[in-house]
Amino acid sequence: MTGAGEAVAVKFWTSLPGLSRWPPASFAVPGENWQEHLAAADFQRIAVNSGVIILPLHNPVRLAKAVATLDVLSGGRAMVTVGTGMAPGEFSALGVDFRRRGRITDEYIRAMKVLWTADEPEFHGEFVDFADIVFEPKPVRRPHPPLFVGGRSVFALRRAARLADGWAPSGAQGGTGPWLSGPADLPWFLAEARRCEGFADRTADFEIAMHAVPTLIGPDHRLQDGAPPLTSTQQVIELIADLDRAGVTWTNIPPLAPGPRSLAGHLEYLEWAAAEVMPAFRVPLYNLDNSSIVSR
């Protein structure tokens, strides 16, 4: 959030409490839970994004409808992040061909965009086919809610550059590389994005949503955390400033070690982030250097 005459050079996200680790955990509160507080909260400016939805495992018409409904109910604050997936067993369980997941993802994204934008949606593809349907209400955000592609490989980047509004490099280094490991790799990847067909014709900025501390996920879906702990607010500010200079437009604010382990601790972390870290990234509008790679 910003005041009059201010803007934030980099935008921030936070995960729901207890869901940022694997296996998922919840912060127990006797007699109540944080989900009830979240449902009752009166949010006006906070956007709502998903984690990385494995798109080939979902019906694109149903998912597009769910996202559009969320966008309407939230007053145009929905976002969505999708990816191709990395676990063959998940695809086998649902009868989806793991080897064709990239082609399926591309087509599903195109079909969802048609549903979100066309007055009379019609799509005829290899994996999805529809016509003579009504898709209402349309999303509030036009042309559609911001769409990110997750995955740290160059293939995920190219998919994002061709079909999406932004790239969210995260997850495992599975399949075929090269993969983005950290901010030092961004110049090469962003140059690759600029070479993608249609990228130069974009009318909006290409967003980069990247964890301040890179997260690697192993084949068992468990986080592989090898980063040194953060012990000072200045460390966190300098880490985020490096990302901003590299072209990252969305990131999280990592907690100081050892991190919150309760709902009360999570609330204290949010207060610290808002009071001690975010003000360092509020700048006067006339000094704001757009951090998108399109305008640089």
C-alpha positions in Angstrom: 0.0 0.0 0.0 1.2 3.5 -0.8 0.3 7.0 0.2 -0.4 10.0 -2.1 2.4 10.7 -4.5 4.2 7.4 -3.7 4.6 4.1 -5.5 6.3 0.9 -4.7 9.2 0.0 -7.1 8.7 -3.7 -6.3 5.5 -5.4 -5.3 5.2 -7.9 -2.5 3.3 -11.1 -1.8 2.9 -13.3 1.3 1.7 -16.9 1.6 -1.2 -17.9 3.8 0.1 -18.8 7.2 1.3 -22.4 7.6 1.1 -23.2 3.8 4.6 -22.1 2.9 6.3 -25.3 3.9 6.0 -28.9 2.7 4.2 -31.0 4.0 1.5 -28.3 4.4 1.0 -27.3 8.1 -1.6 -25.1 9.8 -1.1 -22.9 12.8 -3.5 -24.3 15.4 -5.6 -21.8 17.3 -7.9 -23.3 19.9 -11.5 -23.0 18.9 -10.9 -21.0 15.7 -8.7 -21.0 12.6 -7.1 -18.3 10.4 -9.3 -19.3 7.4 -12.4 -17.9 9.2 -10.6 -14.6 9.8 -9.5 -14.5 6.2 -13.1 -15.1 4.9 -14.4 -12.4 7.2 -11.7 -9.8 6.4 -12.6 -6.6 4.5 -9.8 -6.5 1.9 -9.9 -3.6 -0.5 -6.5 -3.6 -2.2 -4.9 -7.0 -1.6 -4.7 -9.2 -4.8 -5.4 -12.9 -4.6 -3.1 -15.3 -6.5 -2.8 -19.1 -6.6 0.2 -21.2 -6.1 1.4 -22.9 -9.3 -1.7 -24.7 -10.6 -0.7 -27.8 -12.7 -2.8 -26.8 -15.7 -2.8 -30.0 -17.7 -4.5 -31.7 -14.7 -7.5 -29.4 -14.8 -10.4 -28.8 -17.1 -9.6 -25.4 -18.7 -13.3 -24.4 -19.0 -14.0 -25.1 -15.3 -10.8 -23.5 -14.2 -11.4 -20.4 -16.3 -14.9 -20.1 -14.8 -13.5 -20.4 -11.2 -10.9 -17.7 -11.9 -13.5 -15.4 -13.5 -15.9 -15.9 -10.5 -13.1 -15.1 -8.0 -12.2 -12.0 -10.0 -15.9 -10.8 -9.9 -16.3 -11.6 -6.2 -13.0 -9.8 -5.3 -13.7 -6.7 -7.5 -11.0 -7.4 -10.0 -8.2 -8.5 -7.7 -7.7 -12.1 -8.9 -4.5 -13.4 -10.4 -3.5 -16.9 -11.4 -0.3 -18.8 -11.8 -0.1 -22.1 -13.9 2.6 -24.6 -14.8 3.2 -27.8 -16.7 4.0 -30.1 -13.7 7.0 -32.2 -12.9 5.6 -35.4 -11.3 4.8 -38.3 -13.7 2.8 -40.1 -11.0 0.3 -37.3 -10.7 -0.4 -37.4 -14.5 -0.7 -41.2 -14.4 -3.2 -41.1 -11.6 -5.4 -38.7 -13.6 -4.9 -40.3 -17.0 -3.0 -37.4 -18.6 -0.1 -37.9 -20.9 3.0 -36.5 -19.1 5.0 -36.3 -22.3 2.5 -33.9 -23.9 2.0 -31.6 -20.9 3.7 -28.7 -22.6 1.4 -28.7 -25.6 -1.6 -29.2 -23.4 -0.6 -26.3 -21.2 -0.2 -24.0 -24.2 -3.6 -24.9 -25.7 -5.4 -24.6 -22.3 -4.0 -21.1 -21.8 -5.2 -20.0 -25.2 -8.6 -21.6 -24.6 -9.0 -19.9 -21.2 -8.2 -16.5 -22.8 -10.9 -17.0 -25.3 -13.4 -17.8 -22.6 -12.4 -14.7 -20.6 -12.5 -12.3 -23.5 -14.8 -13.4 -26.4 -18.5 -12.5 -26.4 -19.2 -15.8 -28.1 -16.4 -18.1 -27.1 -15.4 -20.7 -29.6 -12.2 -22.8 -29.6 -11.2 -25.9 -31.6 -7.9 -27.5 -30.6 -6.2 -30.8 -30.1 -7.1 -31.2 -26.4 -10.1 -28.8 -25.9 -13.1 -28.0 -28.1 -16.1 -25.8 -27.5 -18.6 -23.7 -29.3 -22.2 -22.4 -28.8 -21.6 -21.7 -25.1 -22.3 -18.8 -22.8 -19.4 -17.8 -20.4 -20.6 -15.2 -17.9 -19.8 -13.2 -16.0 -16.6 -12.1 -17.6 -13.7 -11.1 -15.3 -13.7 -7.6 -14.0 -10.0 -7.2 -14.9 -9.6 -6.6 -18.7 -8.6 -8.3 -20.8 -8.4 -10.9 -18.1 -6.8 -11.5 -14.7 -3.0 -11.4 -14.7 -1.7 -14.8 -15.7 1.8 -16.0 -14.7 3.6 -19.1 -15.8 5.5 -20.9 -13.1 8.7 -23.0 -13.5 12.4 -22.1 -13.5 13.4 -23.6 -16.9 13.9 -21.7 -20.1 10.9 -23.5 -21.5 8.7 -22.0 -18.8 10.1 -18.6 -19.5 9.4 -18.9 -23.2 5.8 -20.0 -22.5 5.4 -17.0 -20.2 6.9 -14.7 -22.8 4.5 -16.0 -25.5 1.3 -16.5 -23.7 1.3 -14.9 -20.2 1.6 -11.6 -18.4 4.6 -12.7 -16.3 7.0 -15.5 -15.2 7.3 -17.0 -11.7 10.5 -19.0 -11.7 10.2 -21.5 -8.9 10.0 -25.3 -8.3 12.3 -28.1 -9.3 15.1 -28.4 -11.8 13.4 -31.3 -13.6 13.2 -32.0 -17.3 15.4 -30.1 -19.7 17.3 -26.9 -18.8 18.8 -24.5 -18.5 17.2 -23.4 -15.3 17.3 -20.1 -13.4 19.1 -20.6 -10.1 19.2 -17.0 -8.9 19.2 -13.3 -9.8 22.6 -13.6 -11.5 21.0 -15.7 -14.2 18.2 -13.2 -15.0 20.0 -11.2 -17.7 20.4 -14.2 -19.9 16.8 -15.4 -19.3 15.4 -11.9 -20.0 17.3 -11.6 -23.2 15.8 -15.0 -24.2 12.3 -13.6 -23.4 12.9 -10.6 -25.7 13.6 -13.1 -28.6 10.2 -14.8 -28.3 7.7 -14.1 -31.0 5.4 -11.2 -30.3 7.2 -10.1 -27.2 8.2 -6.8 -28.7 4.6 -6.0 -29.4 3.5 -6.2 -25.8 1.5 -3.2 -24.6 1.9 -4.0 -20.9 5.0 -4.8 -18.8 6.3 -8.3 -18.5 6.3 -9.2 -14.8 8.8 -11.3 -12.9 7.7 -12.9 -9.7 10.6 -14.4 -7.9 11.2 -15.5 -4.3 13.7 -13.3 -2.5 15.5 -16.5 -1.3 15.3 -19.1 -4.2 13.3 -22.2 -3.3 14.3 -25.5 -4.8 11.9 -28.5 -4.7 13.2 -32.0 -4.9 11.6 -35.0 -6.7 9.7 -35.9 -3.5 8.1 -32.4 -3.4 10.0 -31.4 -0.3 11.8 -28.0 -0.1 15.6 -28.1 -0.4 16.7 -25.2 1.8 20.4 -24.5 1.6 20.3 -20.8 1.9 22.1 -19.1 4.9 19.6 -17.7 7.5 18.7 -14.0 7.4 19.4 -12.3 10.7 18.9 -8.6 10.1 16.4 -6.3 8.5 19.2 -4.6 6.5 20.1 -8.0 5.0 16.5 -8.5 3.8 16.3 -4.9 2.4 19.6 -5.4 0.4 18.4 -8.8 -0.9 15.2 -7.3 -2.2 17.0 -4.2 -3.6 19.2 -6.5 -5.7 16.2 -8.3 -7.1 14.6 -4.9 -8.0 17.7 -3.8 -9.8 17.7 -7.1 -11.7 14.2 -6.6 -13.1 12.1 -8.5 -10.6 8.7 -6.9 -10.1 7.1 -9.2 -7.5 8.8 -10.9 -4.5 8.2 -11.9 -1.0 9.7 -10.6 2.2 11.6 -13.5 3.8 11.3 -13.6 7.6 14.3 -13.4 9.9 15.5 -16.7 11.2 14.1 -18.9 12.5 10.8 -17.7 11.0 7.3 -17.8 12.5 6.0 -21.1 13.9 2.5 -19.9 15.1 -0.3 -17.7 13.9 0.8 -15.0 16.4 4.3 -15.2 15.1 3.1 -14.9 11.5 1.1 -11.7 12.4 4.2 -10.3 14.1 6.2 -11.1 10.9 3.6 -9.2 8.8 3.8 -6.2 11.1 7.6 -6.2 10.9 7.6 -6.5 7.1 5.1 -3.6 6.8 6.9 -1.3 9.2 10.6 -2.1 8.6 11.0 -3.4 5.1 8.3 -2.1 2.8 9.0 1.6 3.5 12.5 1.2 2.0 10.8 0.6 -1.4 8.4 3.5 -1.4 9.7 6.2 -3.7 8.3 9.5 -5.0 6.4 8.9 -8.3 8.7 11.3 -10.2 11.7 9.2 -9.2 10.2 5.8 -9.9 12.3 3.7 -12.3 9.9 1.1 -13.9 11.5 -2.2 -13.2 9.8 -4.1 -16.0 12.1 -5.5 -18.7 9.9 -4.1 -21.5 10.6 -0.5 -20.7 14.4 -0.9 -20.0 
